[in-house]
Amino acid sequence: MNSSAPLPETAFLRPDGSNREAIAAVAQQALAQLLNHGSQAAQRSPLPTWQGLEQDVGIPAQSVSLPDLLSQLEPLLAQAMNPANPGYLGHMDPAASTASVIGDAIAALLNNNLLSVEMSPSLSRLETTLLRELAQRFGLGDKAGGLLLSGGSLANLQAIALARNWALQVQETGLAGLAQKPVLFASEAAHTSLQKAAMLLGLGSQAVIPIPTDRRGRMQVAALTEAIASVRRQGQRPFCVVATAGTTVTGSIDPLPELGAIARAEGLWFHVDASYGGAVIFSPRYRQKLQGIEQADSVTFNPQKWLCVAKTSASLLLRDWSVLTEHFRIAAPYMGEADDLINLGEVSVQGTRPADILKLWLTLQHFGDRGCEALVDHGMRLGRSFVAELRQRPQIQVATPPDLNILCFRLESDRLTAELQKSLLDQHFFLSLPRFRDRLWLKAVLVNPFTTHEHVRQLFGVIDAFCRDRQIQPEPQSQDNEITYSQSL
């Protein structure tokens, strides 16, 4: 580029290395800033109060130097969500692993596009190989494979699209000529991305038939069987059953063996949304909780959750990789082809695809099986600790006995529950406040690698002080609220 151009000297790392020292200096400054920020996370609130920005964030006429830009970052960093604080328990969003942060930086510098093999010769092959192994970990068989996508919602979207095309053969002709309205089934507690997928795919959000859940938050098998028969009597065309392994609010796991058997008997595609709960496949102690997932035609699994890979890291795993080429592929004639691998952008809902595989591969290499197992077991141990504390406090109501390390509880009213959330946040404990069964609940997701049993005890100390101040008296828990160990953690 002409030296008189208005771009600053550090706009790019020059391929001849002539500005390497200048780039290195600002990179070191940025790294120091991030290390200072990250290493002080325990001193900042897990959810800072938004106070606005002082500087103008509009696009300036002239270049701003990178050192000045880094200074302008400080208010944004200070007011950002802080998942590394040990009291951050509100969502399925833990701090990112070191290896995945490095992977993100490397991917940004390489800037490969995993649309095609020629644009990402090594990384496309790495993704295909690693995702095949992950799919086989879930027991999907020798023909299995998978894709990375930018979030679980996109993975669920592509899964429903595949199910629709496979069952209805509408990949080319669309839905207009169908004599029967296509419908699919999911738990009433399933993720809202399913309704979005149905809307985007021309099915309409009401095509997702909600199946009632039991007191544990799990899909009722008998209700699914009845719903399938009912829609058939109405002249509709069922094509898919979606089970959830780790619902968003309560972490419940649907009865996978029974649902898989029903889907197979009815000739329906069986998809399992294991975005969160899929991580337990790495734990010999807990992987039996996913028994039945091996029957799935497709699985959504998000390492960005329990495995702490930097966002985004989400995957769609398939029992039969060839389904992608037969029922989803749109060839890209403007791209070269390889003899050993199809272009991943041709079989993905995304065309341009970031090199998310790097941060996933680096994290799995860095952690190894033992490290992934340790993360899962740590979360489950914290869950047991949390349950033990809840059992001692009959004034606290519990939404469901837990299947995983997600606990939802409340006080006697929505008002008190919301006030308790604020009191907890004042002491640097952030729990989210979802609505479930028409009431507000405090949700604790015990996935933070920095949270300890002592933090759990401190959190309940805050709850006890709140209840004393409000004179909330213990009441005997009903059978519906009883927390048992026998079939949960």
C-alpha distance (Angstrom), angle and dihedral (degrees) to the residues before:
residue distance angle dihedral
M1 . . .
N2 3.80 . .
S3 3.82 111.2 .
S4 3.82 90.2 -133.1
A5 3.82 91.6 61.6
P6 3.84 114.1 117.8
L7 3.80 93.6 -119.1
P8 3.81 114.9 111.0
E9 3.79 121.5 -109.9
T10 3.80 91.5 -109.0
A11 3.81 96.2 49.3
F12 3.82 89.4 110.7
L13 3.78 137.6 6.4
R14 3.77 99.8 -106.7
P15 3.80 115.6 -127.0
D16 3.80 91.8 -132.7
G17 3.81 90.3 56.9
S18 3.79 93.7 -123.4
N19 3.85 93.5 135.5
R20 3.78 97.5 34.2
E21 3.80 94.4 117.7
A22 3.80 93.0 51.3
I23 3.81 91.3 49.7
A24 3.81 91.1 45.3
A25 3.80 91.3 54.0
V26 3.79 94.5 53.6
A27 3.82 91.3 41.2
Q28 3.79 89.7 55.2
Q29 3.79 90.0 48.9
A30 3.82 91.1 50.7
L31 3.80 92.0 46.9
A32 3.80 91.8 50.7
Q33 3.79 89.9 49.5
L34 3.80 92.4 51.0
L35 3.80 93.1 45.3
N36 3.79 90.9 51.0
H37 3.79 90.1 49.1
G38 3.80 95.3 46.6
S39 3.79 96.5 43.4
Q40 3.81 91.3 53.7
A41 3.81 95.5 49.6
A42 3.80 93.4 110.9
Q43 3.81 90.5 61.6
R44 3.81 94.7 54.0
S45 3.78 127.5 72.2
P46 3.81 114.5 -96.5
L47 3.82 87.2 -127.6
P48 3.83 111.0 28.3
T49 3.77 120.3 -155.6
W50 3.80 112.2 -104.0
Q51 3.79 109.6 -117.1
G52 3.78 100.8 168.7
L53 3.79 132.0 -112.8
E54 3.76 125.4 -74.2
Q55 3.79 99.7 -157.2
D56 3.78 128.9 68.8
V57 3.82 108.3 -101.5
G58 3.80 95.5 -165.0
I59 3.80 122.4 115.7
P60 3.83 109.4 -84.5
A61 3.79 124.0 -136.9
Q62 3.79 92.3 -128.2
S63 3.77 133.0 39.5
V64 3.81 119.6 -84.9
S65 3.78 113.3 -145.1
L66 3.79 117.7 -112.0
P67 3.84 93.3 -119.2
D68 3.80 89.2 54.1
L69 3.80 90.6 47.1
L70 3.78 90.8 52.7
S71 3.80 88.8 54.2
Q72 3.79 89.6 51.3
L73 3.80 88.6 54.8
E74 3.80 93.1 66.7
P75 3.84 97.7 84.5
L76 3.80 90.1 48.3
L77 3.79 92.4 49.7
A78 3.79 92.6 46.1
Q79 3.82 92.3 52.5
A80 3.80 98.2 40.7
M81 3.78 124.6 109.3
N82 3.80 108.2 -85.1
P83 3.83 109.7 -147.5
A84 3.82 93.3 165.4
N85 3.81 91.5 69.5
P86 3.85 107.2 103.5
G87 3.80 88.5 -130.0
Y88 3.80 93.2 60.0
L89 3.82 101.4 110.5
G90 3.78 103.0 136.5
H91 3.79 104.6 100.2
M92 3.80 145.2 12.4
D93 3.79 90.9 -92.0
P94 3.81 113.3 106.2
A95 3.78 127.6 174.4
A96 3.79 115.0 -73.1
S97 3.79 120.5 -102.5
T98 3.79 117.3 -110.2
A99 3.79 91.8 -119.9
S100 3.80 92.2 53.4
V101 3.81 92.3 49.8
I102 3.80 88.6 52.8
G103 3.80 89.5 45.9
D104 3.79 91.3 53.3
A105 3.79 90.9 51.6
I106 3.81 92.8 48.7
A107 3.80 91.6 46.7
A108 3.81 90.3 51.7
L109 3.79 92.4 51.5
L110 3.81 93.6 46.4
N111 3.82 90.5 43.8
N112 3.80 92.5 -168.0
N113 3.79 118.0 170.9
L114 3.80 112.1 -136.2
L115 3.77 90.2 -156.4
S116 3.79 90.5 102.8
V117 3.76 140.5 14.5
E118 3.79 93.4 -120.2
M119 3.82 90.5 55.6
S120 3.83 92.8 47.8
P121 3.81 108.1 18.6
S122 3.81 97.1 167.1
L123 3.80 100.9 29.6
S124 3.81 97.1 49.6
R125 3.78 88.9 54.3
L126 3.80 91.4 45.9
E127 3.81 91.0 52.8
T128 3.79 93.1 48.9
T129 3.79 93.2 48.9
L130 3.80 97.0 45.7
L131 3.80 95.2 43.7
R132 3.80 90.3 50.7
E133 3.80 88.9 55.7
L134 3.81 92.0 47.8
A135 3.81 91.2 50.5
Q136 3.78 90.1 51.0
R137 3.81 90.0 50.1
F138 3.79 86.2 64.2
G139 3.79 90.0 53.3
L140 3.80 95.7 -109.5
G141 3.81 93.7 140.8
D142 3.78 142.6 -123.8
K143 3.82 95.3 -50.3
A144 3.80 93.0 53.4
G145 3.78 127.5 119.8
G146 3.75 141.6 147.6
L147 3.78 152.7 -156.6
L148 3.77 135.5 -131.5
L149 3.79 116.2 -125.6
S150 3.79 134.4 -177.4
G151 3.79 97.2 -99.4
G152 3.78 141.1 -19.2
S153 3.81 92.7 -88.4
L154 3.80 90.3 63.2
A155 3.79 90.7 45.7
N156 3.80 90.5 53.1
L157 3.81 90.3 45.3
Q158 3.77 91.9 54.8
A159 3.80 92.0 44.3
I160 3.81 92.0 54.5
A161 3.82 90.5 45.3
L162 3.80 90.1 53.0
A163 3.80 91.7 47.0
R164 3.80 90.9 49.8
N165 3.81 94.2 47.9
W166 3.80 92.9 44.3
A167 3.79 95.0 49.2
L168 3.80 100.9 35.5
Q169 3.82 102.8 28.2
V170 3.81 91.3 -134.7
Q171 3.78 99.4 134.7
E172 3.80 92.0 115.6
T173 3.81 105.0 18.9
G174 3.81 101.9 42.2
L175 3.79 128.7 -146.8
A176 3.81 100.7 -65.1
G177 3.79 97.2 95.4
L178 3.79 98.5 45.8
A179 3.77 116.1 121.6
Q180 3.80 93.6 -156.4
K181 3.80 129.0 51.0
P182 3.84 109.7 -115.3
V183 3.82 116.4 -129.4
L184 3.80 136.9 175.8
F185 3.78 133.6 -161.3
A186 3.79 132.2 -127.3
S187 3.77 138.1 157.3
E188 3.79 116.6 -85.8
A189 3.82 84.4 -118.9
A190 3.82 94.6 53.2
H191 3.79 120.6 121.7
T192 3.80 118.0 -79.9
S193 3.80 90.4 -125.7
L194 3.81 86.6 84.0
Q195 3.81 91.9 63.6
K196 3.79 89.3 46.1
A197 3.80 90.2 50.8
A198 3.79 92.0 50.4
M199 3.81 90.3 48.6
L200 3.80 93.2 49.7
L201 3.81 92.7 45.7
G202 3.78 93.7 56.4
L203 3.79 94.2 -107.6
G204 3.80 95.3 106.8
S205 3.78 123.6 -122.7
Q206 3.81 90.9 -94.6
A207 3.80 89.0 64.5
V208 3.81 86.3 81.5
I209 3.81 103.0 86.6
P210 3.84 108.7 -152.0
I211 3.79 114.1 -136.2
P212 3.83 117.2 -153.8
T213 3.78 120.1 -110.9
D214 3.79 130.2 -137.0
R215 3.81 126.2 -123.5
R216 3.81 89.3 -79.0
G217 3.81 91.3 57.5
R218 3.82 92.9 -109.6
M219 3.78 126.7 134.7
Q220 3.81 112.2 -95.9
V221 3.79 109.3 -119.4
A222 3.80 95.5 -154.3
A223 3.81 90.5 50.2
L224 3.80 90.6 54.0
T225 3.79 92.1 51.1
E226 3.80 90.3 49.3
A227 3.82 92.3 47.4
I228 3.81 92.9 52.0
A229 3.79 91.2 51.3
S230 3.80 91.2 45.9
V231 3.81 96.3 53.4
R232 3.79 90.7 46.4
R233 3.81 89.6 54.1
Q234 3.80 88.3 51.1
G235 3.79 91.0 55.4
Q236 3.80 95.8 -108.2
R237 3.80 125.1 136.4
P238 3.81 117.2 -124.9
F239 3.79 113.5 -158.0
C240 3.81 109.4 162.4
V241 3.80 144.8 32.5
V242 3.81 117.2 -157.1
A243 3.79 118.2 -160.4
T244 3.79 123.6 -172.4
A245 3.80 125.8 -138.5
G246 3.79 100.8 -165.5
T247 3.80 113.2 7.7
T248 3.79 116.5 -140.3
V249 3.80 97.9 -114.3
T250 3.82 106.1 32.2
G251 3.82 104.3 13.6
S252 3.80 91.4 -123.9
I253 3.80 120.8 168.5
D254 3.79 116.5 -142.6
P255 3.84 117.6 -132.5
L256 3.81 94.7 -88.8
P257 3.83 100.1 -177.3
E258 3.79 93.4 53.1
L259 3.81 95.0 42.4
G260 3.79 92.0 48.0
A261 3.80 90.8 51.3
I262 3.81 91.4 50.7
A263 3.80 92.3 49.0
R264 3.78 91.4 50.0
A265 3.82 93.4 46.9
E266 3.82 91.1 48.8
G267 3.81 94.9 45.2
L268 3.82 93.1 -116.4
W269 3.79 130.7 143.1
F270 3.81 111.0 -105.5
H271 3.79 115.4 -144.7
V272 3.81 123.5 178.7
D273 3.78 118.9 -159.4
A274 3.81 99.6 -151.2
S275 3.80 94.0 158.0
Y276 3.79 90.6 138.1
G277 3.79 108.7 13.8
G278 3.80 95.4 45.7
A279 3.80 90.0 86.2
V280 3.81 91.6 74.9
I281 3.80 87.0 75.3
F282 3.82 84.5 83.3
S283 3.81 93.3 59.3
P284 3.82 118.0 79.4
R285 3.80 88.0 -161.3
Y286 3.80 96.8 54.1
R287 3.80 107.9 22.6
Q288 3.81 90.7 97.1
K289 3.80 85.6 75.1
L290 3.82 85.5 75.2
Q291 3.79 94.2 52.2
G292 3.79 107.1 144.4
I293 3.80 95.9 31.5
E294 3.80 88.0 104.9
Q295 3.82 87.0 73.0
A296 3.79 91.6 63.1
D297 3.78 123.1 115.6
S298 3.81 88.2 -156.0
V299 3.79 137.5 9.5
T300 3.80 131.6 -164.1
F301 3.80 112.1 -147.4
N302 3.81 125.5 173.6
P303 3.82 116.7 -161.8
Q304 3.82 87.3 -175.2
K305 3.78 87.8 79.5
W306 3.79 119.9 49.8
L307 3.82 95.1 4.8
C308 3.82 92.2 54.7
V309 3.81 97.8 -129.9
A310 3.81 112.0 160.5
K311 3.80 115.3 -100.5
T312 2.82 128.3 -54.4
S313 3.76 109.3 36.7
A314 3.79 113.6 133.2
S315 3.76 131.4 141.4
L316 3.76 143.3 -161.7
L317 3.80 111.2 -149.1
L318 3.81 120.7 -164.6
R319 3.76 134.0 -160.4
D320 3.80 90.4 -144.6
W321 3.80 117.2 29.0
S322 3.80 91.1 -164.6
V323 3.82 89.7 70.0
L324 3.78 86.7 74.9
T325 3.77 93.6 57.0
E326 3.80 93.9 42.0
H327 3.79 100.3 42.8
F328 3.79 108.2 22.4
R329 3.78 113.8 21.3
I330 3.79 120.0 118.6
A331 3.79 109.7 -176.7
A332 3.80 119.1 -127.4
P333 3.83 104.7 -146.8
Y334 3.79 91.9 -174.3
M335 3.81 90.0 67.9
G336 3.78 129.2 75.2
E337 3.79 120.0 -117.8
A338 3.78 133.6 -132.0
D339 3.78 126.0 -143.1
D340 3.81 94.6 -132.8
L341 3.82 102.9 40.6
I342 3.78 140.2 29.6
N343 3.78 119.6 -128.3
L344 3.81 105.3 -89.0
G345 3.78 93.1 -145.6
E346 3.81 88.6 63.2
V347 3.80 91.7 61.7
S348 3.80 98.7 35.1
V349 3.79 129.3 82.5
Q350 3.82 84.1 -127.5
G351 3.78 122.4 70.3
T352 3.77 102.7 -172.9
R353 3.79 103.3 46.4
P354 3.81 125.4 -172.2
A355 3.79 120.6 -133.8
D356 3.81 93.2 -102.7
I357 3.79 88.0 147.9
L358 3.82 90.7 77.9
K359 3.79 96.5 64.0
L360 3.80 91.9 42.8
W361 3.80 94.1 48.6
L362 3.81 93.5 44.5
T363 3.81 91.6 49.2
L364 3.82 94.0 48.8
Q365 3.79 90.2 46.9
H366 3.79 91.8 48.0
F367 3.82 95.4 45.5
G368 3.79 98.9 34.3
D369 3.79 121.1 -167.9
R370 3.80 91.3 -61.4
G371 3.78 93.1 53.7
C372 3.81 93.7 48.7
E373 3.79 88.9 47.9
A374 3.81 90.0 50.5
L375 3.82 92.0 53.9
V376 3.80 92.0 51.3
D377 3.80 94.5 44.7
H378 3.82 91.2 47.1
G379 3.79 90.9 55.0
M380 3.79 92.7 47.7
R381 3.81 92.5 48.4
L382 3.80 89.6 52.2
G383 3.79 87.6 49.7
R384 3.80 90.9 55.3
S385 3.80 89.9 48.1
F386 3.80 90.0 51.1
V387 3.80 91.5 49.2
A388 3.80 91.0 50.4
E389 3.81 89.9 54.9
L390 3.80 92.8 47.2
R391 3.80 92.1 51.6
Q392 3.79 89.6 60.0
R393 3.82 93.0 56.8
P394 3.81 113.1 63.2
Q395 3.81 90.8 177.1
I396 3.82 87.2 73.1
Q397 3.80 118.8 83.2
V398 3.80 119.5 -147.8
A399 3.81 124.6 -147.8
T400 3.81 98.6 -148.0
P401 3.79 137.6 -16.8
P402 3.81 103.2 -95.9
D403 3.80 126.5 -104.4
L404 3.80 92.1 -177.6
N405 3.80 136.9 8.3
I406 3.81 96.9 -64.0
L407 3.80 116.9 106.1
C408 3.81 125.9 -172.7
F409 3.78 118.8 -168.3
R410 3.80 140.0 155.9
L411 3.76 146.2 -176.7
E412 3.79 125.2 -116.7
S413 3.83 96.2 -74.1
D414 3.78 140.4 26.7
R415 3.81 89.0 -118.3
L416 3.79 94.4 56.3
T417 3.79 91.8 43.1
A418 3.81 91.5 53.7
E419 3.80 91.2 46.2
L420 3.80 89.7 51.0
Q421 3.81 89.7 54.0
K422 3.81 89.4 56.2
S423 3.81 92.6 47.8
L424 3.78 90.3 51.0
L425 3.80 91.7 49.3
D426 3.81 89.7 51.3
Q427 3.82 85.7 61.9
H428 3.83 93.1 46.2
F429 3.81 97.0 -98.7
F430 3.80 113.6 126.2
L431 3.81 118.0 -165.2
S432 3.79 119.5 167.3
L433 3.80 123.4 -123.1
P434 3.82 110.2 -135.9
R435 3.78 125.1 172.9
F436 3.79 113.3 -120.3
R437 3.80 126.1 171.0
D438 3.80 90.0 -5.3
R439 3.82 95.1 -56.7
L440 3.79 136.0 93.3
W441 3.79 117.4 -109.5
L442 3.77 134.0 -175.6
K443 3.78 108.8 -123.2
A444 3.79 123.3 -154.1
V445 3.81 116.7 -169.0
L446 3.80 105.5 -167.5
V447 3.78 97.4 -157.5
N448 3.80 100.2 108.4
P449 3.83 108.0 117.8
F450 3.84 90.2 -150.5
T451 3.81 96.6 54.5
T452 3.81 115.0 102.5
H453 3.79 136.1 -170.9
E454 3.80 87.3 -101.3
H455 3.82 89.9 59.0
V456 3.81 88.7 52.3
R457 3.82 90.2 52.5
Q458 3.80 90.9 48.3
L459 3.81 90.8 50.4
F460 3.79 91.1 54.3
G461 3.78 89.3 47.7
V462 3.81 87.3 61.1
I463 3.81 89.7 48.5
D464 3.82 91.6 50.4
A465 3.80 91.9 50.3
F466 3.82 90.4 48.8
C467 3.81 91.9 51.0
R468 3.81 92.0 48.0
D469 3.80 91.9 50.1
R470 3.82 91.2 49.6
Q471 3.83 92.4 40.6
I472 3.80 91.4 -125.4
Q473 3.77 105.9 174.7
P474 3.82 124.7 -149.0
E475 3.78 115.8 -106.6
P476 3.80 126.8 -167.7
Q477 3.78 109.5 -94.7
S478 3.75 117.8 -119.8
Q479 3.78 121.0 -122.2
D480 3.79 88.4 -103.2
N481 3.81 90.9 61.0
E482 3.78 97.9 43.5
I483 3.80 112.0 124.3
T484 3.79 112.7 -144.6
Y485 3.77 132.3 -175.6
S486 3.77 95.2 -154.7
Q487 3.78 98.6 89.4
S488 3.80 103.3 13.5
L489 3.80 133.4 49.1
